[in-house]
Amino acid sequence: MSYDLGPSHQRLTSWLLHAWSGTSCGLHAAGPPRLMPTCFGVLAAECNGQLGKFSEERRDAVADYILGHQQSDTGLFVDGLVEKSHISLHTPRYIYLQHTYFALHALDALAREPNHPVYWSERMKSLEYMRGWFDGGPWHSPWLHSNHFMFILTFLQQLHEREGDQDALSTFDAILDYLDARQDPQTGTWQPECWRDDQHAIFAGYHFLPYYFWRGRRPPFVEQQIDTTLGIQSADGFYLPGGGACEDLDAVHTLVMMAMISDHRADDVKQSLLRCARAILTHQNADGGFSNYSIRREGLASRWMRRTNADQVFLRRNLVKRTWNYSSWKPLACPLDASDMWSAWFRPLSLILIADLYPSDFTGQWTPTYRRIPGLGWHDPVAIRGAVPTGNQGG
């Protein structure tokens, strides 16, 4: 069976054109423009081959909008005050770091530099401080904690690249050594401290892998990572029941990268990835965009309540979930069934990664643009295949 990506890409391109609000974006087409969704919009446009069609004036205006959110004293990017009462899972500092991470990537895609270095990350160059900071993080939830690593590794990579800071690169490598020491050899993942949670461990581990490969390091326990990732796929083809644009990319890209350096269970890996590609294509919305989660398997009663608000009218409470919040932050809310800018980046990214690995199974492909610097969306086949084992290797 061959999968035709052409119609999907054309429909998505049309949605992207209409989802922008001038030089900024909301999380969904009707949402208010904010910094992070604008960064997602830039990265979605880059991934889908649309960023090069932006005029120079538009690119500069978008970059200026992003740069206008950087603090001069810390180098962090801030989109207004983040109130603790508006977050259910994270801290305000986490949200600020997240803003900064995506802003740096979006500016890189636009070929612009930040106005200031991320001074906040300077303290990480103390290895004692760095280890204490990561030791003190929420290892009971590696998926949540993994984003801290992703943020800091990007800040350090940028310090090295833009400032020629060798201490930043040394700390970067020390963090990878730290991760080597915490990896579980049985599953090849980074598990919670006192129990096993393969699904969340896979979602966490992916956030580390681009940084390993960017440094030419083959991550340990490749075959175990393949086994564990294959084990979390749901019957619907997603790696989280009903999908999740980030969660599916975490698993897809993990399998793609591991398959590039190991033939372990090659047939199973291919069938798993093709099932996920089919699920993503099947769940593309009528407007051409993608939703973060699928509600197509909801029962008739739930769909009726969502459409009529009957539960709120008669019971004064919600019996169905209507919205989701990016990073659990209330200002970034999105209707559950709406196409969103986050998924406009990650859904097609998952598809083109699979298509790049198995080109004979796809038609209508477009030339992808992967991220230049390591992090979400980075993919360099030469670096991945050329990575060599270091430290504690297994499998």
N, C-alpha and C positions, 0 to 999 in steps of 0.2 A: 504494500500500500504506500502511495506517495502522498505527501502533505503539501498543499499549495499555499504558500505564505503570501502570495501576491495580493489577493483580495483583502486579507486581514490587514496587511500593511497599508494599503490604500485607505481603508476605512479608518484606521487609527490616525493616519496623517490628517485626514479631514477633521477628526475630533480634536486633534492637537491644535490645528489652526484656529478653531473657534473657542478653545478653552482658555487662551490667554486673554488677559485684560490689559491691553496696551503693553507695557514693559514689565508686568508682574503677573502672578498667577494665584488663584485660590486652590485649595486642596481638591475641590471639584468645581465644575464650570460656573455654578451659582454661588460659590463661596467667596468670602472677602480675600483680597490679595494679602499674602503674608510672605515672609522671607523664605521659610523652608519650602513651601510649595513652588515658589519661583525658582529655587535651586533645582527642585525635582523637574520642573518644566524645562530648564536648560539642559539637564542631563538626559531627559527623555528625548529632547530634540536632537542632542548629539548622537545618542544611541540609534535613533531612527533615521538618521541621515538628513535631518531638517535644519540643523543649526547652521550649516554652511550656506543656507538660503536666506538667513537673516541679513538684512542690510547692515553696513558698518554702523550707521546711526543707531539702529535698533540694538545691535550688540553692545554698543557703548552705553546706551541708555539702561539696558538691563544690568550691565556690570556696575554702573553708577548707583543703581537702586540697591544692589547687594552691598557695595562698598559703604553706602550711607549708614549701614547698621553696625559697622565695626567701631569698638571702643578704642580710643587712642592709648589708654593706660594699660589695659590688659591684653589687647589684641584680639579679644573675643568678639564674636558677632552676637548682637542682642536684638531681639524683636520685641521690644517693650518689656515691662516688668513681668517676670514669671512668678506668679503667686503659688505658694504651696497648696492652697485650697483648690487650685485648678488642676492639680496633678494627682493621679491615684497610684502610680507605680514608681515614679522617679523623684529626683530632687530638682530644685531649680538649677543647681550647678550642672546637672546632667543635661538639661534642656539647652543651657547656654553652650556647653561643649558640643552638643549635637548641631546647633545652629552653625557653629564655627566650622565643624567638619564639612557640612554640606556646602557652606559658603566657599570654602577653599577649593572644593572640587568644581563647583560651578564656575568660579572665577578662572580656574585652570582651563576648563572647557572653552571659555570665552577669550582665552589668551590674555588675561589680565592678572595682575598681582595684587595682593592685599596692600592696604596703605601702611600697615604695621605688622611686624612679626607677632606671632602668638606668644607674647611674653609670659603668659600664664604657664606655658609648658617648660620654661627654663628650669624650674625646680626639679623636673623629672630627670635631669642630667646627673643628679645625685643618686647613685645606685641604691644607697640605703633608703633614701626617701621614696624612690620608685618602688622598691620591693615592699616597703611598709604600706604604701598607698594601695597597691594591688592586693596585698595580703588582707588588708582591711575592707576590701570590697565584698559584695554579696556573692560569695562562692556557692551559697546555697542555691543560687540561680545563675549558672554560668551564662545562659543566653542573655540575661540582662547585663551581667558584668562584662561580657565580651565586647560590648559596644564601647566601654571605657578604654579597652585596649586598642580598638580600632581608631578611636578619636586620637589618643596619645601617639600612636604609631604614625598617623598621618601628620600630626603637628611636628613630630621629630623629623620625619622625612622632608617636610617642607623647610624646617630650620636648616637641615643639611644642604638641601638643594639651593635655597635662596641665599643663605648666609655662609655657606661653606663650612658649617659647624661640624667638625669631626666628633666632638663629644656627643652631639645629638645622634649621630650614626652609631656610635659605640653603645649608647643607651638603647637604641633600636634593637641592636643585636642581643643585648643583655635581656631585653624583654622576651625575645624569641627563646633564649636559653631558659628563662623563667617558665615559659609555657611548656617547653620540653619536659621540664621536671614535674609538671602537674598533669601531664597527659596520661590517660588510663590505657595501659597496653592491651587490655582485654577487648575494649570497644574502639580504640583508636581515637577517642573523643575526650572532651573536657567535661567530666561529670560533676554533679553536685557532691558535696563533701561526704554526706552520710547515706546516700541512696543512689539508685540508678534511674536516669531519665533519658533514654536514648533520643527521643524526639527533640527535646530542648537542647541536649548536648550537641546534636548535629547542627541545629540552628546557630548555636554558639560557635562551634568550630570553624564554620565557613568564614566567619569574620576575621579569623587569623590567617587563613590560607594564602590570600593574595600577598601578604607581607612576607611570608616564608618564601614563596616563589620569586618575588621581586628581588630578594636577596640571594637567589640561587640556591636556596636550601630546600631539599625535599623533606616534607614533614614526615615524622615517624609514623609507623603503623598504617601504611596505606591500605593494605588488604583488609584490615580490621575496620577502617573507616568505610570502605565499600560495603562490607557486610552489614554494618550498623545502619547505613543510609538506606540500603535496599529494604531493611526491615521495618522502616517507618512509613512506607508508602501505603496510602489508603486505597480502598476498593474503587474510589472515584477517579483515581489516577493522580490526585494531588498528594503532597506529603504532609498535609494537614487536612483533616476532613473538611470538605467545602472550600479548600484552598486558602491561601493567604499569600499575597504576591511576594512578600519578603521570605516567608518560610519556604515556599516552593523554590525560589531562586537559591536559597541556602543549600537545599538538597541537590538541586539540579547542577549547580556549578561545582559543588563538591564532587559529585559523580563524574562530571565532565573532566575536571582536572585530574582526578585519580585515574580515570580511564586512559588518560594521555600518558601516564607513566607506569601503568600496570595492566596486564591482560586478565587479571583476576576476575572471574565470573563475567567475562566480556559480554556474553549473550544476554545474561540477566540484566546487566547495566543498560544495554541497548533497549531491551524491551521495556524496562522501567522508564527510561527517558522518553521513549516514543509514546508511551501511555500518558505521560504528563503533558507532552506537546499536544496530543489529541484533546485532553481535558481543557487546556488553556484555549485552544482554538474554538472548542465547542462553547465555551462560556464567555466569548466576546460579546459585548452588549450591542443592542440594535443601533445605538448611536455611534458605534465604531470604537468606543473606549473599552476599558476593562475595569471591573470592580475588584477591590481588595479581597472580598469574600463572596462566595457564591451562595445564593439563597434559593436556588432552583429546586432543591429537594424539600423545601418547606411544604407543610401540609396546606390544604385549602383554607383551613380556619386561620392559620397564621397569616397567610397572604391577604385574606379578607380584613383581618384586624389591622394589618399594616396600611392597607389602602383606605380604610374608613375611619381609623382611630377609635373604633368602637370600645376598645378596652379602656381608653382614657376617658371617653365620654360617659360610660356607664359605671366603671369601677374606680375611676380616678387614679389608675395606675397602669403601668405598661406590662402587658403579658408577652410582648414580642420585642426584640431588640431592633431599634430603628436606625441607630447611628453607631459609628465607631470613631474613636479619637486617636489621631496619630500620636504615638508615644504617651498615650493616656492623658494628653494635654487638652483641656477643654476648648481653647480657642481654635484648635485644628480638628473640628468635627466634620464628619461626612456621612450623608445618608448611606445606609448599608447597601442599597441597590444602585447607587450612583457610580458612574465612571469617575475615576479619580486620577490625579497627576502622578501619584506614587506608583500606581499600577501601570500607568502609561509608560513608565520607565522599566519596571521590573518584569512585567509580563512578556513584552517583546524581547527583552534581554534574555530571558530563559529560553524563548523559542530560537533565537539566533545562535545561542550557545549550543543547543542540541543540533540545530541544522549544520553548524560548522563542523561538528564532530561526525555527523552522518549525512554528508551532502547528497548522496545518491537517493536518500529517502525524502528529499524535499525539492520542490520547484518554486519558482517565483521568489527566490531569495533576493534580499537586498544586501549591499555591502555594509556591514555593521561598523560602527566606530566605538571601540571600547575605551575605557578610561585610560589616560596616559599614566597617571600616578596610582600607586597601589591603594586598594580599598574596594568598596562596592562598585561593580561594573568594570574592574580591571581584568583584562584577559590577554596574556602574551604567550602564545603557543611556544615560541622559541625559549623563553625563560622557563616555562613550565617543564618542557621536555628536557631542558638542559640542567635542571636542578639536581644537585648531588646530595647524598646523605651526609648529615653531620650529627654529631652528638648521639643521643639515645635513639637508635633506629631499631625497628622490629618489623615482623611480618614478611 
